[in-house]
Amino acid sequence: MNILKYKKIQLESLFSIPLLICFIINPLFGVLLFGIYIIGSDRSLNLIVKLSPYLIALFIGCVNATKVPENDLVWYLSEYLRAGNMSFSEYIASFGTFNNTVGILASGKEAAFAVFNYISYQFFGDNTKLYVLFYSFVAYSFLNVSIYKFGKALKIPNKYIITSIFIMAFTPYIFTMSAILLRQFLAAAILMYVLVNRLLYEKKSYVLLIVMFMVHSSAFLFVPFIFVPFFNKSLLHKNTFLYYLIILIVLFNIQNIAKVLLPIFENISTIKYILTRASEDTTFDLGQLSLAKRITSILTAVLPLILIYILKPRLKKETGIIHFFNVLLMLVIFIFANLHQSELSNRFNFYVWQFFPFVFLLYIWYFKLNRLILLLLMIFIVLFFIYYLSAGMWTYTVGFGVYYYSLIHYFII
């Protein structure tokens, strides 16, 4: 048995080498080959399937590294470079300061991202392109592996999983935010991984949970949702109606509750900062949440409920799935309860987009889309992504180089 297993590993390794060489020659061509192979094969080799989330993440990182610094990215890169001028403790304590005034991140309130920056600087020095590449690779690895593990937990065929990973990686709006809202994007990526790990695999993930809201405090909202025990029960369960009602009251009164709790946690800097932000009105006016984003949020929350309770009711037995999408539902309710605070509603709307590929995965699995449609979906989202690189509002220097750059080229430009 061990000999057969060893030979299988050898076969997988040998078969993977040509695909990996193609990826090194041209990452875009390489990830497409991986996708085509997995979608077109009845029995995809495990090694190739497991490598795909990371290789796609690496390609996205390569493209992101060519982004011309604008908007928030300018600030993030300047903060990253400061790591070269001070000790670890000085950097952590001063991260987020501006013009000698204490910034919102100083005093260790969201220290995990500062630690990430400092460690990254020890490897990449002043090379900000490699920093962005590495950061993007880490964040997208969390997201892509979350999709992979989610699909495996439900025994969904690989062809649907890889298509959804492409949707996660190449959806332009998600991609855009990865090089603007660096802290929140990383926190959201860790959140998705923690949700899948904890709710579908019953793994504790306490360290990642703490890191998550120490990267961006907005992620703290999800901590109680993860631990609420009745979230794994159906919304129609007769014994949980009162509990859900209490949750709704809390979500609509979060500002007042934060004001009450603030004095209790006065001496815990991270919790104090979170409660302070929650108790105050909008700090930055980002404009009202657009109608398109409101509709997207509603559909992303409602569609999985339709699938679970009407189209595929056997999913109600999957308590992890119930809990996962109840978290999404509560998030959307929280957003609509706080539409009067433009910063809050816009910021939390971003978390909704990370859930979308999971909903997409369930539906293409339910409708059993054939291989041709899956291939067309994959190719379409990649082509749309490439079009966005040149037609979007942000500038990426890769241009047509995406068609012929080698992996090495991205590391030296």
C-alpha positions as CSV (number, residue, x, y, z in Angstrom):
1,M,0.0,0.0,0.0
2,N,2.9,2.4,0.9
3,I,4.6,1.5,-2.4
4,L,1.4,2.4,-4.4
5,K,1.1,5.6,-2.5
6,Y,4.7,6.5,-3.1
7,K,4.3,5.8,-6.9
8,K,1.2,8.0,-6.9
9,I,3.1,10.9,-5.4
10,Q,5.9,10.3,-7.9
11,L,3.4,10.4,-10.8
12,E,1.7,13.6,-9.5
13,S,5.1,15.3,-9.0
14,L,6.3,14.3,-12.6
15,F,3.0,15.5,-14.1
16,S,3.1,18.8,-12.2
17,I,6.5,19.7,-13.4
18,P,5.5,20.7,-17.0
19,L,2.7,22.8,-15.7
20,L,5.0,24.5,-13.2
21,I,7.5,25.2,-15.9
22,C,4.7,26.8,-18.0
23,F,3.8,29.0,-14.9
24,I,7.5,30.1,-14.6
25,I,7.7,30.9,-18.3
26,N,4.4,32.9,-18.2
27,P,2.3,33.0,-15.0
28,L,-0.9,34.0,-16.8
29,F,-0.5,31.1,-19.3
30,G,0.4,28.8,-16.3
31,V,-2.7,29.5,-14.2
32,L,-4.9,29.1,-17.2
33,L,-3.4,25.7,-17.9
34,F,-3.9,24.7,-14.3
35,G,-7.6,25.8,-14.6
36,I,-8.2,24.1,-17.9
37,Y,-6.6,20.8,-16.7
38,I,-8.6,20.7,-13.4
39,I,-11.9,21.6,-15.1
40,G,-11.3,19.2,-18.0
41,S,-10.1,16.2,-16.0
42,D,-12.4,13.7,-14.2
43,R,-9.7,12.8,-11.8
44,S,-7.4,15.8,-11.2
45,L,-4.2,15.1,-9.5
46,N,-4.3,16.2,-5.9
47,L,-0.9,18.0,-6.0
48,I,-2.1,20.1,-8.9
49,V,-5.4,21.0,-7.3
50,K,-3.6,21.9,-4.0
51,L,-1.0,24.0,-5.7
52,S,-3.5,26.0,-7.7
53,P,-4.7,28.4,-5.0
54,Y,-1.2,29.4,-4.2
55,L,0.0,29.8,-7.8
56,I,-3.1,31.9,-8.6
57,A,-2.3,34.0,-5.5
58,L,1.3,34.4,-6.6
59,F,0.2,35.6,-10.1
60,I,-2.2,38.1,-8.5
61,G,0.7,39.3,-6.3
62,C,2.9,39.7,-9.4
63,V,0.3,41.9,-11.1
64,N,-0.4,43.9,-7.9
65,A,3.3,44.7,-7.6
66,T,3.1,46.7,-10.9
67,K,0.5,49.1,-9.5
68,V,1.6,52.7,-9.5
69,P,1.3,53.9,-5.8
70,E,-1.8,56.1,-5.4
71,N,-4.3,56.8,-2.7
72,D,-3.9,54.8,0.5
73,L,-1.1,52.7,-1.1
74,V,1.3,55.7,-0.9
75,W,0.7,55.9,2.9
76,Y,1.1,52.2,3.4
77,L,4.4,52.1,1.5
78,S,5.8,55.1,3.4
79,E,4.9,53.3,6.7
80,Y,6.5,50.1,5.4
81,L,9.8,52.0,4.6
82,R,9.9,53.5,8.1
83,A,10.6,50.0,9.4
84,G,14.2,50.4,8.1
85,N,14.9,53.4,10.3
86,M,14.0,52.1,13.8
87,S,14.0,49.1,16.1
88,F,11.2,46.6,16.3
89,S,9.7,48.1,19.5
90,E,10.0,51.7,18.2
91,Y,8.3,50.7,14.9
92,I,5.4,48.9,16.6
93,A,4.8,51.8,19.1
94,S,4.9,54.5,16.4
95,F,3.2,52.8,13.5
96,G,0.5,55.1,12.1
97,T,2.0,58.4,13.5
98,F,1.9,61.3,11.2
99,N,3.7,64.7,11.6
100,N,4.7,63.7,15.1
101,T,1.1,63.2,16.2
102,V,-0.3,59.9,17.3
103,G,-2.1,58.2,14.5
104,I,-5.1,55.7,14.7
105,L,-2.7,52.7,14.6
106,A,-0.2,53.8,17.2
107,S,0.3,52.4,20.7
108,G,-0.3,48.8,19.4
109,K,-4.0,49.1,18.7
110,E,-3.7,47.2,15.4
111,A,-0.1,46.0,16.0
112,A,-0.3,42.7,13.9
113,F,-0.1,44.6,10.6
114,A,2.9,46.6,11.9
115,V,4.6,43.3,12.9
116,F,3.9,41.9,9.4
117,N,5.4,45.1,7.9
118,Y,8.5,44.9,10.1
119,I,9.2,41.2,9.3
120,S,8.6,41.8,5.6
121,Y,11.1,44.6,5.6
122,Q,13.8,42.3,7.0
123,F,13.4,40.2,3.8
124,F,12.7,42.7,1.1
125,G,14.3,45.9,2.4
126,D,13.4,49.1,0.4
127,N,11.9,47.0,-2.5
128,T,8.3,48.0,-2.1
129,K,7.3,46.0,-5.2
130,L,8.4,42.8,-3.6
131,Y,6.6,43.9,-0.4
132,V,3.3,44.4,-2.3
133,L,3.8,41.1,-4.1
134,F,4.4,39.2,-0.9
135,Y,1.5,40.9,0.9
136,S,-0.9,40.1,-2.0
137,F,0.3,36.5,-2.1
138,V,-0.3,36.0,1.6
139,A,-3.8,37.6,1.5
140,Y,-4.9,35.8,-1.6
141,S,-3.6,32.5,-0.3
142,F,-5.9,32.8,2.6
143,L,-8.9,33.6,0.3
144,N,-8.2,30.9,-2.3
145,V,-7.4,28.2,0.2
146,S,-10.7,29.1,2.0
147,I,-12.6,28.4,-1.1
148,Y,-10.7,25.2,-1.6
149,K,-11.4,24.0,1.9
150,F,-15.0,25.1,1.8
151,G,-15.6,23.0,-1.4
152,K,-13.8,20.0,0.0
153,A,-15.8,20.1,3.2
154,L,-19.0,19.7,1.1
155,K,-17.4,17.2,-1.3
156,I,-17.9,19.6,-4.2
157,P,-16.0,18.4,-7.4
158,N,-12.7,20.1,-8.2
159,K,-13.9,21.7,-11.4
160,Y,-16.4,23.9,-9.5
161,I,-13.9,24.7,-6.8
162,I,-11.2,25.9,-9.2
163,T,-13.7,28.0,-11.1
164,S,-14.8,29.8,-7.9
165,I,-11.1,30.4,-7.0
166,F,-10.8,32.2,-10.3
167,I,-13.8,34.3,-9.4
168,M,-12.3,35.1,-6.1
169,A,-8.9,36.0,-7.5
170,F,-9.9,37.8,-10.7
171,T,-13.0,39.8,-9.8
172,P,-11.8,43.4,-10.4
173,Y,-13.5,45.0,-7.4
174,I,-12.0,42.5,-4.9
175,F,-8.6,42.9,-6.6
176,T,-8.8,46.7,-6.5
177,M,-9.3,46.8,-2.8
178,S,-6.3,44.5,-2.2
179,A,-3.8,47.3,-3.0
180,I,-5.9,50.1,-1.4
181,L,-7.3,48.9,1.9
182,L,-4.3,46.7,2.7
183,R,-5.1,46.2,6.4
184,Q,-8.8,45.5,5.9
185,F,-8.2,43.3,2.9
186,L,-5.8,41.1,4.9
187,A,-8.1,41.0,7.9
188,A,-11.0,39.9,5.6
189,A,-8.8,37.2,4.0
190,I,-7.9,35.8,7.4
191,L,-11.6,36.1,8.4
192,M,-12.7,33.8,5.6
193,Y,-10.1,31.3,6.4
194,V,-11.0,31.3,10.1
195,L,-14.8,30.9,9.3
196,V,-14.2,27.9,7.1
197,N,-11.6,26.4,9.4
198,R,-13.8,26.8,12.5
199,L,-17.3,26.3,11.2
200,L,-16.7,23.5,8.7
201,Y,-13.6,21.7,10.2
202,E,-14.1,22.5,13.9
203,K,-10.6,23.9,14.3
204,K,-10.1,26.5,17.0
205,S,-7.9,29.0,15.1
206,Y,-7.6,31.2,18.1
207,V,-4.2,32.7,17.0
208,L,-5.5,33.7,13.6
209,L,-8.7,35.1,15.2
210,I,-6.7,37.4,17.4
211,V,-4.4,38.4,14.5
212,M,-7.4,39.2,12.4
213,F,-8.7,42.0,14.5
214,M,-5.2,43.1,15.4
215,V,-4.7,43.7,11.7
216,H,-7.9,45.7,11.3
217,S,-10.2,46.4,14.2
218,S,-13.4,46.3,12.1
219,A,-13.0,42.5,11.9
220,F,-13.8,42.4,15.7
221,L,-17.5,42.6,14.8
222,F,-17.3,39.0,13.5
223,V,-15.8,37.5,16.7
224,P,-19.0,37.3,18.7
225,F,-20.8,36.0,15.5
226,I,-18.3,33.1,15.3
227,F,-18.9,32.1,18.9
228,V,-22.7,32.5,19.0
229,P,-23.9,28.9,19.5
230,F,-27.3,29.2,18.0
231,F,-26.0,30.6,14.7
232,N,-25.5,26.9,13.6
233,K,-29.3,26.4,13.8
234,S,-31.8,27.1,11.1
235,L,-33.4,30.5,11.1
236,L,-36.7,28.6,11.1
237,H,-35.8,26.7,14.3
238,K,-38.6,27.4,16.9
239,N,-36.2,27.7,19.8
240,T,-33.9,30.3,18.3
241,F,-36.3,33.0,17.2
242,L,-35.9,35.0,20.4
243,Y,-32.1,34.8,20.2
244,Y,-32.1,36.2,16.7
245,L,-34.4,39.0,17.7
246,I,-32.0,40.0,20.5
247,I,-29.1,40.0,17.9
248,L,-31.1,42.2,15.6
249,I,-31.8,44.7,18.5
250,V,-28.0,44.7,19.3
251,L,-27.1,45.4,15.6
252,F,-29.5,48.3,15.4
253,N,-28.2,49.8,18.6
254,I,-24.5,49.1,18.3
255,Q,-23.5,52.7,18.9
256,N,-25.3,53.0,22.2
257,I,-24.0,49.7,23.4
258,A,-20.5,50.7,22.6
259,K,-20.9,53.9,24.6
260,V,-22.0,51.8,27.6
261,L,-19.1,49.3,27.3
262,L,-16.4,51.9,26.7
263,P,-15.7,52.9,30.3
264,I,-15.4,49.2,31.3
265,F,-12.6,48.5,28.8
266,E,-10.9,51.9,29.2
267,N,-7.5,50.3,30.1
268,I,-7.4,47.7,27.2
269,S,-6.1,49.8,24.2
270,T,-7.3,47.5,21.4
271,I,-10.8,47.0,22.8
272,K,-11.0,50.7,23.8
273,Y,-10.1,51.8,20.3
274,I,-12.7,49.5,18.7
275,L,-15.4,50.7,21.1
276,T,-14.4,54.3,20.6
277,R,-14.8,54.0,16.8
278,A,-18.1,52.1,17.2
279,S,-19.5,54.7,19.5
280,E,-18.8,57.7,17.3
281,D,-20.5,59.0,14.1
282,T,-18.8,58.8,10.7
283,T,-15.2,60.1,10.8
284,F,-14.8,60.3,7.0
285,D,-17.7,61.0,4.6
286,L,-17.4,58.3,1.9
287,G,-20.8,59.1,0.4
288,Q,-23.9,57.0,0.9
289,L,-23.6,53.3,0.1
290,S,-24.5,53.1,-3.6
291,L,-27.7,51.4,-4.8
292,A,-25.6,48.8,-6.7
293,K,-23.7,47.9,-3.5
294,R,-26.9,47.6,-1.6
295,I,-28.5,45.3,-4.1
296,T,-25.3,43.2,-4.3
297,S,-25.2,42.9,-0.5
298,I,-28.9,41.8,-0.4
299,L,-28.4,39.2,-3.2
300,T,-25.2,37.8,-1.7
301,A,-27.0,37.3,1.7
302,V,-30.4,36.0,0.3
303,L,-29.2,33.7,-2.5
304,P,-27.6,31.1,-0.1
305,L,-30.7,31.2,2.1
306,I,-32.8,30.3,-1.0
307,L,-30.5,27.5,-1.8
308,I,-30.4,26.1,1.8
309,Y,-34.1,26.4,2.7
310,I,-35.8,25.9,-0.7
311,L,-33.6,24.5,-3.5
312,K,-31.3,22.2,-1.6
313,P,-32.8,21.7,1.9
314,R,-30.4,18.8,2.8
315,L,-27.9,21.6,3.4
316,K,-29.8,22.5,6.5
317,K,-28.2,19.5,8.1
318,E,-24.8,21.1,7.5
319,T,-24.6,23.2,10.7
320,G,-21.3,24.8,9.6
321,I,-22.9,26.0,6.4
322,I,-25.9,27.4,8.3
323,H,-23.5,29.2,10.7
324,F,-21.3,30.5,7.8
325,F,-24.2,32.2,6.0
326,N,-25.9,33.4,9.1
327,V,-22.7,35.4,9.8
328,L,-23.1,36.9,6.3
329,L,-26.8,37.6,6.9
330,M,-26.0,39.4,10.2
331,L,-23.2,41.4,8.4
332,V,-25.7,42.7,5.8
333,I,-28.3,43.5,8.4
334,F,-25.6,45.5,10.3
335,I,-24.7,47.4,7.2
336,F,-28.4,48.4,6.5
337,A,-28.8,49.3,10.2
338,N,-26.0,51.8,9.8
339,L,-26.6,53.3,6.4
340,H,-26.7,56.7,8.1
341,Q,-22.9,56.3,8.8
342,S,-21.4,56.3,5.4
343,E,-17.9,55.3,6.5
344,L,-19.2,52.3,8.5
345,S,-21.6,51.0,5.9
346,N,-19.1,51.3,3.0
347,R,-16.3,49.8,5.1
348,F,-18.3,46.7,6.1
349,N,-19.8,46.4,2.6
350,F,-16.3,45.4,1.5
351,Y,-16.5,42.3,3.6
352,V,-19.6,41.1,1.7
353,W,-17.6,40.8,-1.5
354,Q,-15.4,38.1,0.0
355,F,-18.5,36.0,0.6
356,F,-19.6,36.2,-3.0
357,P,-17.4,33.5,-4.5
358,F,-18.6,31.0,-1.8
359,V,-22.2,31.7,-2.9
360,F,-21.1,31.4,-6.6
361,L,-19.6,28.0,-5.8
362,L,-22.8,26.7,-4.3
363,Y,-24.9,27.7,-7.2
364,I,-22.6,26.4,-10.0
365,W,-22.5,23.1,-8.1
366,Y,-26.3,23.1,-7.6
367,F,-27.0,23.7,-11.3
368,K,-24.2,21.2,-12.3
369,L,-22.8,23.5,-15.0
370,N,-20.9,21.6,-17.6
371,R,-17.2,21.8,-18.3
372,L,-17.6,24.1,-21.3
373,I,-19.6,26.7,-19.4
374,L,-17.0,26.5,-16.5
375,L,-14.2,27.1,-19.0
376,L,-16.0,30.0,-20.6
377,L,-16.6,31.5,-17.1
378,M,-13.0,31.1,-16.2
379,I,-11.7,32.6,-19.4
380,F,-14.2,35.5,-19.3
381,I,-13.3,36.6,-15.8
382,V,-9.6,36.5,-16.6
383,L,-10.0,38.5,-19.8
384,F,-12.3,41.0,-18.0
385,F,-9.6,41.3,-15.3
386,I,-6.9,42.0,-17.9
387,Y,-9.1,44.6,-19.6
388,Y,-9.6,46.2,-16.2
389,L,-5.9,46.6,-15.7
390,S,-5.8,49.0,-18.6
391,A,-9.3,50.5,-18.5
392,G,-9.7,50.9,-14.7
393,M,-9.1,54.0,-12.6
394,W,-5.8,52.7,-11.2
395,T,-2.5,52.4,-13.1
396,Y,-0.7,49.1,-13.5
397,T,2.6,49.2,-15.5
398,V,2.3,45.5,-16.5
399,G,0.2,46.4,-19.6
400,F,0.6,43.8,-22.4
401,G,3.5,42.4,-20.5
402,V,0.9,40.2,-18.7
403,Y,0.9,38.1,-21.9
404,Y,4.7,37.5,-22.1
405,Y,6.3,38.3,-18.8
406,S,8.0,35.4,-17.1
407,L,7.8,34.9,-13.4
408,I,11.3,36.1,-13.0
409,H,10.5,39.3,-14.8
410,Y,8.0,40.3,-12.2
411,F,10.6,40.0,-9.5
412,I,13.2,42.2,-11.2
413,I,11.0,45.0,-12.7
